[in-house]
């Protein structure tokens, strides 16, 4: 049997479908399972044990024009897939597999696409309040797949782990000799803390100045080494935080790939950041998390891990849950932040960190 998995388009959501992937593989043990994934998330699945292969599909680039999408669908149809499971809710995601003439097409009956699916799954009444992991698992429950494990999973390539060890060993003075490759970095970096100040939307990013204040407090109280993570477009933000922290114990991870950043997080004792894809990558590796939630909703997108390992830091406001229509339903602060994010204090984040450490 050949199964095609259409992944979400976001890094965090791709991590959140991994329990579904693992249960699909357990149910269809002898199946060939291929992910149809955008190029920016496909590295996260390259080593995943449930995925046999990846077909890269770029709706924002190479396949943006409909002529290219139609050509892609024809080529996809020649690969002989028996079933397509769609995690995105878009009409377009269903249309591609319909045009590829894949016999079984499973996904939520949303966006007017029900006629394109052979087995449309109905949204539950509480779907909007469910955690996204459960929301995605409900899709495969419609196939009568037994859910035996709900843990997030992430497997990285050896080169990314090697990069993380070499990167840190060359920048952080170790108090003890570095152990053999693959066995961590030892007690010399026991208080290595990752900070990710970015997010897809600027309105979900906590203040750079407040991240810097948190960083200074961590260095003073815990003698922490800080590693700042972000995309190339967030480099100015990282530089701003490092400058305001004014410490040699702050490192910017420039030019890292997504899997290299994930491997660096794997070396940390703690992750501090906004509601973002890297937050979910930390959760998949059981790294304790202080997660700053502005307009995000912890009930649906909190780190999916043991509750003792994370703290959701937020300001309770009457407009939560937010529809993220900035700024028509709330007013921006002088710094351009929604009130839910503006109201999160440095003291709140440090209290969460103290509990976790």
Residue pairs with C-beta under 8 A, 6 or more apart in sequence:
1 28
1 30
1 31
1 32
1 82
1 83
2 31
2 32
2 34
2 79
2 80
2 81
2 82
2 83
3 24
3 28
3 31
3 32
3 33
3 34
3 81
3 82
3 83
3 84
3 85
4 34
4 35
4 36
4 55
4 76
4 81
4 83
4 84
4 85
4 97
4 102
5 21
5 24
5 33
5 34
5 35
5 36
5 51
5 84
5 85
5 87
6 36
6 37
6 84
6 85
6 86
6 87
6 88
6 93
6 96
6 97
6 107
7 13
7 14
7 17
7 35
7 36
7 37
7 38
7 41
7 42
7 45
7 87
7 88
8 14
8 16
8 17
8 41
8 87
8 88
9 38
9 41
9 59
9 88
10 41
10 200
10 277
11 40
11 41
11 44
11 258
11 276
11 277
11 278
11 280
11 281
12 276
12 277
12 279
12 280
12 301
13 87
13 132
14 37
14 41
14 44
14 45
14 277
15 44
15 152
15 154
15 277
15 280
15 281
15 283
15 284
16 132
16 133
16 136
16 152
16 280
16 304
17 87
17 136
18 48
18 50
18 152
18 153
18 154
18 284
19 133
19 136
19 137
19 147
19 149
19 150
19 151
19 152
19 153
20 87
20 133
20 136
20 137
20 139
20 140
21 33
21 48
21 50
21 51
21 153
22 49
22 50
22 149
22 151
22 153
23 137
23 140
23 145
23 146
23 147
23 148
23 149
24 33
24 50
24 85
24 140
24 145
25 31
25 33
25 49
25 50
26 148
26 149
27 140
27 143
27 145
27 146
32 52
32 53
33 50
33 51
33 52
34 51
34 52
34 53
34 54
34 55
34 79
34 81
35 42
35 45
35 51
35 53
35 54
35 55
36 54
36 55
36 57
36 76
36 84
37 45
37 54
37 55
37 56
37 57
38 56
38 57
38 58
38 59
38 60
39 56
39 58
39 61
40 258
42 54
42 56
43 257
43 258
43 259
44 154
44 258
44 259
44 262
44 281
45 51
45 54
46 54
46 157
46 259
47 155
47 156
47 157
48 153
48 154
48 155
49 153
49 155
50 153
55 76
57 63
57 72
57 96
58 64
59 69
59 92
62 68
63 69
63 72
69 92
69 96
70 99
72 96
73 96
73 97
73 99
73 100
74 99
74 100
76 96
76 97
76 100
76 102
77 99
77 100
77 101
77 102
81 97
81 100
81 102
82 102
82 103
82 104
83 102
83 103
83 104
83 105
83 106
84 97
84 100
84 102
84 104
84 105
84 106
85 106
85 107
85 139
85 140
85 143
86 93
86 94
86 97
86 105
86 106
86 107
86 108
86 117
86 139
87 107
87 136
87 139
88 107
89 107
89 108
89 110
89 111
90 111
90 113
91 111
91 112
91 113
91 116
93 107
94 105
94 107
94 111
94 113
94 116
94 117
95 113
95 116
97 105
97 116
98 105
98 116
103 118
104 118
104 119
105 116
105 117
105 118
105 119
106 117
106 118
106 119
106 120
106 121
106 139
106 140
106 142
106 143
107 113
107 117
107 120
107 121
107 139
108 120
108 121
108 122
108 123
108 139
109 117
109 120
109 121
109 122
109 123
110 123
114 120
119 142
119 143
121 138
121 139
121 142
124 130
124 138
127 135
127 138
128 300
128 321
129 299
129 300
130 138
130 300
131 299
131 300
131 301
131 302
131 304
132 300
132 301
133 150
133 152
133 304
135 300
137 147
137 150
140 147
141 147
150 304
152 280
152 283
152 284
152 304
152 305
153 284
154 262
154 281
154 284
154 285
156 259
156 262
156 263
156 266
157 259
160 257
160 259
160 260
160 262
160 263
161 182
161 263
161 266
162 181
163 256
163 260
163 263
164 260
164 263
164 264
164 266
164 267
165 178
165 181
165 182
165 185
165 267
167 253
167 256
167 260
167 264
168 185
168 189
168 192
168 227
168 264
168 267
169 178
169 185
171 251
172 185
172 188
172 189
172 192
172 225
172 251
173 188
174 185
174 186
174 188
174 189
175 187
175 188
176 186
176 187
176 188
177 186
178 185
178 186
178 188
179 185
179 186
184 267
185 192
185 267
189 225
189 267
190 269
191 218
191 222
191 223
191 224
191 225
191 269
191 357
192 224
192 225
192 226
192 227
192 267
192 268
192 269
193 218
193 222
193 224
193 225
193 226
193 227
193 268
193 269
193 270
193 271
193 272
194 226
194 227
194 229
194 264
194 265
194 268
194 270
194 271
194 272
194 273
194 278
194 282
194 287
195 211
195 214
195 215
195 226
195 227
195 228
195 229
195 241
195 271
195 272
195 273
196 228
196 229
196 230
196 271
196 272
196 273
196 274
196 276
196 278
196 279
197 205
197 206
197 208
197 211
197 228
197 230
197 234
197 237
197 238
197 241
197 273
197 274
198 205
198 229
198 230
198 231
198 234
198 237
198 273
198 274
198 276
199 205
199 274
199 275
199 276
200 276
200 277
201 324
201 326
202 336
203 294
203 295
203 324
203 326
203 336
203 337
203 338
203 341
204 274
204 275
204 276
204 294
204 295
204 296
204 341
205 237
205 274
205 341
206 274
206 292
206 294
206 337
206 341
206 344
207 335
207 337
208 237
208 240
208 241
208 244
209 244
210 344
210 345
210 346
210 349
211 241
211 272
212 240
212 241
212 244
212 245
213 244
213 346
214 272
214 346
214 349
214 350
214 353
215 226
215 241
215 245
215 247
215 250
216 245
216 246
216 247
217 346
217 350
218 224
218 226
218 350
218 353
219 226
219 245
219 247
219 249
219 250
222 357
223 249
224 249
225 249
225 251
226 245
226 247
226 249
226 250
226 251
227 251
227 252
227 253
227 264
227 268
228 238
228 241
228 242
228 250
228 251
228 252
228 253
229 238
229 253
229 256
229 261
229 264
229 265
229 273
229 278
230 237
230 238
230 253
232 255
235 252
235 254
238 252
239 252
241 250
242 250
242 252
253 260
253 261
253 264
256 264
261 278
261 281
262 278
262 281
262 285
265 271
265 278
265 281
265 282
265 285
265 287
266 285
266 287
268 282
268 287
269 287
269 288
269 357
270 287
270 288
270 289
270 290
270 353
270 356
270 357
271 278
271 279
271 282
271 287
271 288
271 289
271 290
272 289
272 290
272 292
272 349
272 353
273 279
273 282
273 289
273 290
273 291
273 292
274 291
274 292
274 293
274 294
274 296
275 291
275 292
275 293
275 294
275 296
275 301
279 289
279 291
279 303
280 303
280 304
282 289
282 303
283 289
283 303
283 304
283 305
283 309
283 310
286 305
286 306
286 309
287 309
288 309
288 310
288 356
288 357
289 303
289 305
289 309
289 310
289 311
289 356
290 310
290 311
290 313
290 349
290 352
290 353
290 356
291 298
291 302
291 303
291 310
291 311
291 312
291 313
292 313
292 314
292 341
292 344
292 349
293 302
293 312
293 313
293 314
293 340
293 344
294 314
294 337
294 338
294 340
294 341
294 344
295 320
295 322
295 324
295 326
295 338
295 340
295 341
296 322
297 320
297 321
297 322
298 312
298 314
299 321
300 321
302 310
302 312
303 309
303 310
303 312
309 356
310 356
311 352
311 355
311 356
313 344
313 348
313 349
313 352
314 340
314 344
315 339
315 340
315 341
315 342
315 343
315 344
317 330
317 339
317 340
317 343
319 329
319 330
319 339
319 340
320 340
322 329
322 330
322 338
322 340
323 329
326 332
326 338
327 338
330 338
330 339
330 340
331 339
332 338
333 339
333 342
335 342
